[in-house]
Structure formats: C-alpha cells, structure tokens
C-alpha cells in the first residue's frame, strides 16, 4: 500500500509551510523554492510585513533600525554579509579587506565621551582601563568551555568574584575607586544588551565560550537592514508570502484530509487564528523563542516531547530595546559617535533593586550618535536591556521623553538643554509574536538544549519523517542571537528537507 506521501509525490510535490517570515523563514523559503519537489510552498507571517526582528523604519527623514542594527562579524564566513554584498547593499568601506580582518573579540568600541550622572566628564583613559579589565575577564570566561567544572554557575558571578579581588589592590582614593566601580557597572549593562539578558547572573558560565565571534568590524546598512529581507522576499514566487496570518495550532503526527486535495492525506495540519486550516507534509517553525515559551502548550497538538518542551523553558530569552531621540541641534561634538553614561554610586558588587518608576533609566548604557539625516535632524539611539527595558515599554512616549530629557540635562550639566523634538522606541517584549529580543544560554541550560530545540519531529523514524522542523536564531548552537545564526538555521532546515526528498526520489516506489 502506498503511503500518503507517495500520493503527494504523484500529484506534484510536497506541501511545505514555513511559519514566520523573519530571515530564518525567508532563507528557508528561498532555498526550497529552487527545488522541484517544493511546488507548494507558503510562508505564513503573523504581521503585515516580512523581516521579523529585522525592522527598518522611515523616520526623522532617514531610516532607523528598530530591530537588528549591525552585521556582527562582516567577513567571508558570515552569510548575511555575503548575501548583502551579493545584493549590492554595502558600501566600499564595509566591503574592504581591512574591515573584514578587524578582530573585535565581540566587544563594543570605546565611547567618544563618557559622562557621569552629575555632569562630570570621565577621563577616557580611565574608561579604557576599566574596559581592558572587564573585557579581559569576559575573554577569560570563554576558557571554561571544556572545563569539567566551573567555580560559579554564571558569567555575572564569575566577573564579580574576579573584580572584588582586583578592588583590594586598587590604591587610588575612595572617590576614584567608586568611580571605577560605576564605570564597570556600565560595562555590565553593555554586556546585558549584547546577551539580551536582564543580568549576567542569568547567563551560564560553562557554555558561554561556545558563542562564536566572527572577524570583521560590525557594520550597518545605509539603506536599512530590511533591504536584505526585501531582496530575499523579491526572489520568491509572488504567491509564496501570506501576511497577517497568525498560526494558532500545529496539529502533527496525524492523517489529515482536506477537501481541496481529495484522496490525499497529510501528517500535519496548520490551524490559523482566522479559522483557516492548511494541510502540509512538512512545516518549518521559525517563530521566536519568546513566543514559543509563552505559547508552546497550545501551539502544538499533540504537545511537544517533554525534553524539547524543557529545552524551550530552559534556554534564556530577554529584551534589549532602543530609544531614538530627535534633536534640532546637536549638543555633542561633530566627531562624537558614542556617549557613555556612568551612574555614580552604582557598583556591580552591590545588589540594589530601586523602584522601577524612579530608576529604570539607570540601566541605559548611553547613546549611539546616528549619522545626521539632514541639517536640522540629529538623532541619538539609546540602548537598554532587561526588566527595566520591559518596564519602559509600559510607559507613554511622553513619560519616556520626560525621563530622558532629565537624564540628558543631568549628564550634560545643562539644566536648560532643549528637550528632544520626538521619540521613537522599540517594544520587543510587548510584541505578541516575539515577546523579547533574542536568546542566550541561561544558567541551568547548555548548548545541548539549543540542539534539542533544533531537532525535527517526530523523533523516531518509524512514522512520516520531518513533519515539524525548527529554525531561528535560538536553534543555532554557536551563532544564537544573531541574524547570521537565524539565516544559517533556515538554510539548515531547508537542506534537511531537500536531503530527504532527494533520498526518497532515489528509492524504488512501493507497488500498489
């Protein structure tokens, strides 16, 4: 007796659904479209546009990145860089050999200016000294990757233990020692933004070194990151993308019949929020981990195997947001690129939990100066991670503007500093189909959990193979949290399917 799969082949290819139109889903779709078996391919995107956590918006007379900002490690080993170059989206400087060879170690560059919360300028030598100490310790954390045991469970605890030992050898006066700790506190907050976490105490120490930093000086897209996802989307057949189609439940391991395909059975049925039901042989799930954490109990029927469900619970997923402030006149120097803010009387060695209402903005690491959009359009981009970032999302634009105007008046020492003209911010935690920014390996989890999340279903080979496949940044063991990790994961799952189809096409057909 022929299986339902053979009937599908006879009637012209496999029905594949990709859930999520971010770069992982688009990458998978682009790869699959080139294969003759994938004649029935659809990408179901919950929102009105593709790109997912890549989101460029036309504002302030230019383009700003509400989502992904940089190509991290723009060099030959980075598929996002290669694709962007192929599509002609990068400038000469970004494409230069010099740019590709820079080794940043994954660390953020030093600020152009550093100000304290009382308006004092901090010497850049002191900032560089603390950066050297902090990033030296971050580099040391990577050495625990193959250790049999770690001294403490988290990156944060390790950093604090080492710093508290260093402090005993500091010989400066009390004021300088306190300032050095406050500067280090800002670097902890920077690292929270990079890791997409509330606290480095939540980030597991042993697997931390598994994250791989590619060479190259991080670069941006002059026309917006979304140009890349738009180019990928433009290469797809016109009816592949379906927008505003959130998925409610993926029914799998079944034998589903649909009136539109008489005589055929499908192992998977995707039920959408609007009531539509789409049968498929294969579904590639590329939704963010934050969404899976919140919805996994109702999103899969039958429920996911216990160990996959556990992996979803264990892997970390946090929030990193941006706040853009528009000014008519810049209060910073023309060559200024990054303004760092140091909150006095803070220290990574003290656990303080001040009320969010009065202190959320103290998690802000400072402001990136965006290239000017015009003669009277000057924009700063602030970064803030963690629970404070999530609290910020609950405030109105007016409240955020007021708080940050007060902050800037304090750090510049100018109580008359004009308020910003306007504010724009990301709210990734509130976004219903995202629920945060990106993943990290949390205390209690390891890279094995990422691999577990990436495993297709069903796990056993006895039933119909590769019904549900998983892609997205949180499924890439060494490049989690990045756009290149997401793209590679989409390609990986497309290749997995193509491998199966090619194998099946070589096998003799069972006789009826």
LINURPE-V580784 format. One record per pair of residues at least 6 apart in sequence whose C-alpha atoms are under 8 Angstrom apart, sorted by the first residue. I is the first residue (numbers start at 1). J is the second residue. D is the distance in whole Angstrom. If there is no record, write none. Layout:
<<I:J:D> <I:J:D>>
This chain:
<<1:510:7> <1:511:7> <1:512:5> <2:510:6> <2:511:7> <2:512:6> <4:264:6> <4:265:5> <4:266:7> <5:265:8> <5:266:8> <5:281:8> <6:509:8> <7:264:6> <8:14:6> <8:264:7> <9:37:8> <12:37:7> <12:39:7> <13:36:7> <13:37:4> <13:38:6> <13:39:6> <13:40:7> <14:37:6> <14:38:6> <14:39:7> <14:40:6> <14:280:8> <14:281:6> <14:282:8> <15:38:7> <15:39:7> <15:40:5> <15:41:6> <15:279:8> <15:280:5> <15:281:5> <15:282:7> <16:38:7> <16:40:6> <16:41:5> <16:42:7> <16:280:6> <16:281:6> <16:282:5> <16:283:6> <16:284:8> <17:41:6> <17:42:5> <17:43:6> <17:44:7> <17:280:7> <17:282:6> <17:283:5> <17:284:6> <18:25:6> <18:28:8> <18:29:7> <18:41:8> <18:42:6> <18:43:5> <18:44:6> <18:283:6> <18:284:5> <18:285:6> <18:286:7> <19:25:7> <19:43:6> <19:44:5> <19:45:6> <19:247:8> <19:283:7> <19:284:6> <19:285:5> <19:286:6> <19:287:7> <20:43:7> <20:44:6> <20:45:5> <20:46:7> <20:52:8> <20:285:7> <20:286:5> <20:287:5> <21:43:6> <21:44:7> <21:45:5> <21:49:8> <21:50:5> <21:51:6> <21:52:6> <21:241:8> <21:286:8> <22:50:6> <22:51:4> <22:52:4> <22:53:7> <22:54:7> <22:229:8> <22:286:8> <23:51:6> <23:52:7> <23:54:8> <23:229:6> <23:483:7> <23:486:6> <23:487:6> <23:490:8> <24:286:6> <24:471:6> <24:472:5> <24:473:8> <24:486:5> <24:487:5> <24:488:7> <24:489:6> <24:490:4> <24:491:8> <25:43:7> <25:284:8> <25:285:8> <25:286:6> <25:471:8> <25:472:8> <25:490:6> <26:43:8> <26:229:7> <26:232:7> <26:233:7> <26:490:8> <27:232:7> <27:487:6> <27:488:8> <27:490:5> <27:491:6> <28:487:8> <28:490:4> <28:491:5> <28:492:8> <28:493:7> <28:494:5> <29:41:8> <29:43:7> <29:236:8> <29:494:7> <30:232:7> <30:233:8> <30:235:7> <30:236:6> <31:491:7> <31:494:6> <31:495:8> <32:38:6> <32:494:6> <32:495:8> <32:498:7> <33:39:7> <33:41:7> <33:236:7> <33:237:8> <35:498:7> <37:501:7> <41:240:6> <42:239:8> <42:240:5> <42:241:6> <42:242:7> <43:240:6> <43:241:5> <43:242:6> <44:241:7> <44:242:5> <44:243:6> <44:244:8> <44:245:6> <44:246:7> <44:247:8> <45:241:7> <45:242:6> <45:243:5> <45:244:6> <45:245:6> <45:246:6> <46:243:6> <46:244:5> <46:245:5> <46:246:4> <46:247:7> <46:433:7> <47:243:6> <47:244:5> <47:245:7> <47:246:7> <48:243:5> <48:244:5> <49:243:7> <50:229:7> <50:230:8> <50:233:8> <51:226:6> <51:229:6> <51:230:8> <53:67:5> <53:68:6> <53:434:8> <53:437:8> <54:65:8> <54:66:8> <54:67:5> <54:68:5> <54:225:6> <54:226:6> <54:229:8> <55:65:6> <55:66:5> <55:67:5> <55:68:7> <55:225:7> <55:226:6> <56:63:6> <56:64:6> <56:65:5> <56:66:6> <56:67:7> <56:224:5> <56:225:6> <56:226:6> <57:63:6> <57:64:5> <57:65:6> <57:66:7> <57:224:8> <58:64:6> <60:326:7> <60:373:7> <60:377:7> <60:379:8> <61:373:6> <61:374:7> <61:377:8> <62:373:6> <63:223:7> <63:224:6> <64:224:7> <65:224:7> <65:225:7> <66:322:7> <66:425:7> <66:426:6> <67:426:7> <68:225:7> <68:483:8> <69:220:6> <69:225:7> <70:218:6> <70:219:5> <70:220:5> <70:221:8> <71:80:7> <71:81:7> <71:218:6> <71:219:5> <71:220:6> <71:483:8> <72:213:8> <72:214:7> <72:216:8> <72:217:8> <72:218:5> <72:219:7> <72:482:7> <73:100:8> <73:213:7> <73:214:4> <73:215:5> <73:216:4> <73:217:6> <73:218:6> <74:80:8> <74:81:5> <74:94:8> <74:99:8> <74:100:6> <74:214:7> <74:215:7> <74:216:5> <74:217:7> <74:218:6> <74:219:7> <75:81:6> <75:82:8> <75:100:5> <75:101:7> <75:214:7> <75:215:6> <75:216:5> <76:82:7> <76:100:8> <77:214:7> <78:214:7> <78:484:6> <79:484:6> <79:487:7> <79:488:7> <80:483:7> <80:484:5> <80:487:7> <83:228:8> <84:90:6> <84:228:6> <85:95:7> <87:228:8> <87:231:7> <89:221:7> <89:222:8> <89:223:8> <89:227:8> <89:228:7> <90:221:6> <90:222:7> <93:99:7> <94:100:8> <94:219:6> <99:216:6> <99:217:5> <100:215:6> <100:216:4> <100:217:6> <101:215:6> <101:216:5> <101:217:8> <102:215:6> <102:216:5> <102:217:6> <103:214:8> <103:215:5> <103:216:6> <103:217:7> <104:215:7> <104:216:7> <104:217:7> <105:213:6> <105:215:8> <106:213:6> <106:214:8> <107:135:7> <110:127:8> <110:128:7> <110:131:8> <110:338:8> <111:124:8> <111:337:7> <111:338:5> <111:339:6> <111:340:6> <112:124:8> <112:336:5> <112:337:6> <112:338:5> <112:339:6> <112:340:8> <113:121:8> <113:122:8> <113:124:7> <113:336:7> <113:338:7> <113:339:5> <113:340:6> <114:121:6> <114:122:5> <114:123:7> <114:124:7> <114:127:8> <114:339:6> <114:340:5> <114:341:6> <114:342:7> <115:121:5> <115:122:6> <115:339:8> <115:340:6> <115:341:5> <115:342:6> <115:411:6> <115:412:7> <116:122:7> <116:341:6> <116:342:5> <116:343:6> <116:344:6> <116:411:6> <117:341:7> <117:342:6> <117:343:5> <117:344:6> <117:407:7> <117:410:6> <117:411:5> <118:344:8> <118:410:6> <118:411:6> <118:413:7> <119:410:6> <119:411:4> <119:412:5> <119:413:4> <120:411:7> <120:412:8> <120:413:8> <126:180:8> <127:183:7> <130:180:7> <130:183:7> <130:184:6> <131:184:8> <131:187:7> <134:159:8> <134:184:7> <134:187:7> <137:159:7> <137:162:8> <138:159:7> <141:155:7> <141:158:8> <141:205:7> <141:206:8> <141:208:7> <141:209:7> <142:205:8> <142:206:8> <142:207:8> <142:208:6> <142:209:4> <142:210:7> <143:209:7> <144:150:7> <144:205:7> <144:206:5> <144:207:8> <144:209:7> <145:206:5> <145:207:5> <145:208:7> <145:209:6> <145:210:7> <146:206:8> <147:206:7> <149:206:8> <150:205:7> <150:206:6> <151:158:7> <152:158:6> <152:205:7> <153:204:6> <153:205:6> <153:206:7> <153:443:6> <154:200:7> <154:201:5> <154:202:6> <154:203:5> <154:204:5> <154:205:5> <154:206:8> <154:443:6> <155:200:6> <155:201:6> <155:202:8> <155:203:6> <155:204:6> <155:205:5> <155:208:8> <156:199:7> <156:200:4> <156:201:4> <156:202:7> <156:203:7> <157:200:8> <157:201:6> <158:205:8> <160:348:7> <160:349:6> <164:349:7> <167:177:8> <170:177:7> <178:344:8> <178:345:7> <178:347:8> <179:344:7> <179:345:8> <181:346:7> <181:347:5> <181:348:7> <182:342:6> <182:343:6> <182:344:6> <182:345:6> <182:346:5> <182:347:5> <182:348:8> <183:342:6> <183:343:8> <184:347:7> <184:348:7> <185:342:8> <185:346:7> <185:347:5> <185:348:5> <186:341:7> <186:342:6> <186:343:8> <186:365:6> <187:365:8> <188:200:7> <188:348:7> <189:199:8> <189:363:6> <189:364:8> <189:365:6> <189:384:8> <189:385:7> <190:365:6> <191:200:7> <192:198:6> <192:199:6> <192:200:6> <192:385:6> <192:386:7> <193:320:6> <193:383:7> <193:384:7> <193:385:5> <193:386:8> <195:438:8> <195:439:8> <195:440:6> <195:481:8> <196:317:7> <196:318:5> <196:319:5> <196:320:6> <196:385:7> <196:386:7> <196:437:7> <196:438:6> <196:439:7> <196:440:7> <196:481:8> <197:203:8> <197:316:8> <197:317:7> <197:318:5> <197:319:6> <197:320:8> <197:385:7> <197:386:5> <197:440:7> <198:318:7> <198:319:7> <198:385:6> <198:386:4> <198:387:6> <199:386:7> <202:442:6> <202:443:6> <203:316:8> <203:440:7> <203:441:6> <203:442:5> <203:443:5> <204:441:6> <204:442:5> <204:443:4> <204:444:7> <204:445:7> <204:446:8> <205:443:8> <206:446:8> <207:441:7> <207:446:6> <207:447:6> <208:441:7> <210:447:8> <210:477:8> <210:478:6> <211:477:7> <211:478:4> <211:479:6> <211:480:7> <212:478:5> <212:479:6> <245:272:7> <245:273:7> <245:274:7> <246:272:6> <246:273:6> <246:274:8> <247:270:7> <247:271:6> <247:272:4> <247:273:6> <248:270:8> <248:271:6> <248:272:5> <248:273:5> <248:298:8> <248:299:6> <249:270:6> <249:271:5> <249:272:7> <249:298:6> <249:299:4> <249:300:6> <249:301:7> <250:268:7> <250:269:6> <250:270:5> <250:271:6> <250:299:6> <250:300:5> <250:301:6> <251:268:6> <251:269:5> <251:270:6> <251:271:8> <251:300:6> <251:301:5> <251:302:7> <252:267:6> <252:268:4> <252:269:6> <252:300:8> <252:301:6> <252:302:7> <252:467:7> <252:468:8> <253:267:5> <253:268:6> <253:302:8> <253:458:7> <253:463:8> <253:464:8> <253:467:7> <254:266:7> <254:267:5> <254:268:6> <255:265:6> <255:266:5> <255:267:5> <255:268:7> <256:265:5> <256:266:5> <256:267:6> <256:268:7> <256:269:7> <256:279:7> <257:263:8> <257:264:6> <257:265:5> <257:266:6> <257:279:8> <258:264:8> <258:265:8> <258:279:7> <266:279:6> <266:280:6> <266:281:6> <267:279:8> <267:280:7> <267:281:6> <267:282:8> <267:464:7> <267:467:7> <268:279:6> <268:280:5> <268:281:6> <268:282:7> <268:283:8> <268:467:7> <269:277:7> <269:278:6> <269:279:4> <269:280:6> <270:277:6> <270:278:5> <270:279:6> <270:280:8> <271:277:5> <271:278:6> <281:467:6> <282:466:6> <282:467:5> <282:468:6> <282:469:8> <283:467:6> <283:468:5> <283:469:6> <284:468:6> <284:469:5> <284:470:6> <284:471:7> <284:493:7> <285:468:7> <285:469:6> <285:470:5> <285:471:6> <286:470:6> <286:471:5> <286:472:5> <286:490:8> <287:433:8> <287:434:8> <287:471:8> <287:472:7> <288:433:7> <288:434:6> <288:435:8> <288:438:8> <288:472:7> <288:473:8> <288:474:8> <289:312:7> <289:317:7> <289:434:8> <289:438:8> <289:439:7> <289:474:6> <290:317:6> <290:318:8> <290:434:6> <290:435:5> <290:436:6> <290:437:8> <290:438:8> <291:432:7> <291:433:6> <291:434:5> <291:435:6> <292:299:8> <292:312:7> <293:312:6> <293:313:6> <296:303:8> <296:304:8> <296:309:8> <297:303:6> <307:452:8> <308:449:8> <308:452:6> <308:453:6> <311:445:8> <311:449:5> <311:450:7> <311:452:7> <311:453:6> <312:449:8> <312:453:7> <314:442:7> <314:444:7> <314:445:6> <314:449:8> <315:439:7> <315:440:7> <315:441:5> <315:442:6> <315:445:6> <315:446:8> <315:449:7> <315:450:7> <316:439:5> <316:440:5> <316:441:6> <316:442:5> <317:436:7> <317:437:7> <317:438:6> <317:439:4> <317:440:6> <318:385:8> <318:386:6> <318:436:5> <318:437:6> <318:438:6> <318:439:7> <318:440:8> <319:385:6> <319:386:5> <319:387:8> <319:389:7> <319:390:7> <319:428:7> <319:429:6> <319:436:5> <319:437:5> <319:438:7> <320:383:7> <320:384:6> <320:385:4> <320:386:7> <320:389:7> <320:428:8> <320:436:7> <320:437:6> <321:383:6> <321:384:5> <321:385:6> <321:389:6> <321:425:7> <321:426:5> <321:427:6> <321:428:7> <321:437:8> <322:381:6> <322:382:5> <322:383:5> <322:384:6> <322:425:6> <322:426:6> <323:381:6> <323:382:5> <323:383:7> <323:423:7> <323:424:6> <323:425:4> <323:426:7> <324:379:7> <324:380:6> <324:381:4> <324:382:6> <324:423:6> <324:424:5> <324:425:6> <325:379:5> <325:380:5> <325:381:6> <325:420:6> <325:421:7> <325:422:6> <325:423:5> <325:424:7> <326:377:7> <326:378:6> <326:379:5> <326:380:7> <326:420:5> <326:421:5> <326:422:5> <326:423:6> <327:376:8> <327:377:6> <327:378:5> <327:379:6> <327:419:8> <327:420:5> <327:421:6> <327:422:8> <328:376:5> <328:377:6> <328:378:6> <328:420:8> <328:421:7> <329:376:6> <329:377:7> <329:378:7> <330:378:6> <336:369:7> <337:368:6> <337:369:5> <337:370:8> <338:366:7> <338:367:6> <338:368:5> <338:369:6> <339:366:6> <339:367:5> <339:368:6> <339:369:8> <340:365:6> <340:366:4> <340:367:7> <341:364:8> <341:365:6> <341:366:5> <341:411:7> <342:365:8> <343:362:7> <356:388:7> <356:391:7> <360:388:5> <360:389:7> <360:391:7> <360:392:7> <361:384:8> <361:388:7> <361:403:8> <361:404:8> <361:407:8> <363:384:6> <363:385:7> <363:388:7> <363:389:8> <364:382:7> <364:383:6> <364:384:5> <364:385:8> <365:382:7> <365:383:6> <365:384:6> <366:382:6> <366:383:7> <367:380:6> <367:381:5> <367:382:4> <367:383:7> <368:380:6> <368:381:5> <368:382:6> <369:379:6> <369:380:5> <369:381:6> <370:378:7> <370:379:6> <370:380:6> <370:381:7> <371:378:8> <371:379:8> <372:378:5> <372:379:7> <390:427:8> <390:429:6> <390:430:8> <392:400:7> <393:427:6> <393:429:8> <393:430:7> <397:423:7> <397:424:8> <401:419:8> <401:420:7> <401:422:8> <401:423:6> <402:419:8> <405:417:8> <405:418:8> <405:419:6> <405:420:7> <408:417:8> <409:415:5> <409:416:7> <409:417:6> <428:434:7> <428:435:6> <428:436:5> <428:437:6> <429:435:4> <429:436:4> <429:437:7> <430:436:7> <438:473:8> <438:474:7> <438:480:8> <438:481:5> <438:482:8> <439:473:7> <439:474:6> <439:480:6> <439:481:5> <440:474:8> <440:480:7> <440:481:7> <441:447:7> <447:477:6> <448:477:8> <450:474:7> <450:475:5> <450:476:7> <450:477:6> <451:475:6> <451:476:7> <451:477:7> <453:470:7> <453:475:6> <454:469:7> <454:470:5> <454:471:7> <454:475:5> <454:476:8> <455:469:7> <455:470:7> <456:466:6> <456:467:7> <456:468:6> <456:469:4> <456:470:6> <457:465:7> <457:466:6> <457:467:6> <457:468:5> <457:469:6> <458:464:8> <458:465:7> <458:466:7> <458:467:7> <458:468:7> <466:497:7> <469:493:7> <470:493:7> <471:486:7> <471:489:5> <471:490:5> <471:492:8> <471:493:7> <472:485:7> <472:486:5> <472:487:7> <472:489:6> <472:490:7> <473:479:7> <473:480:5> <473:481:5> <473:482:6> <473:483:7> <473:484:8> <473:485:5> <473:486:4> <473:487:8> <473:489:7> <474:480:5> <474:481:7> <474:486:8> <475:486:8> <475:489:7> <476:485:6> <476:486:7> <476:488:8> <476:489:6> <478:485:8> <479:485:5> <480:486:7>>
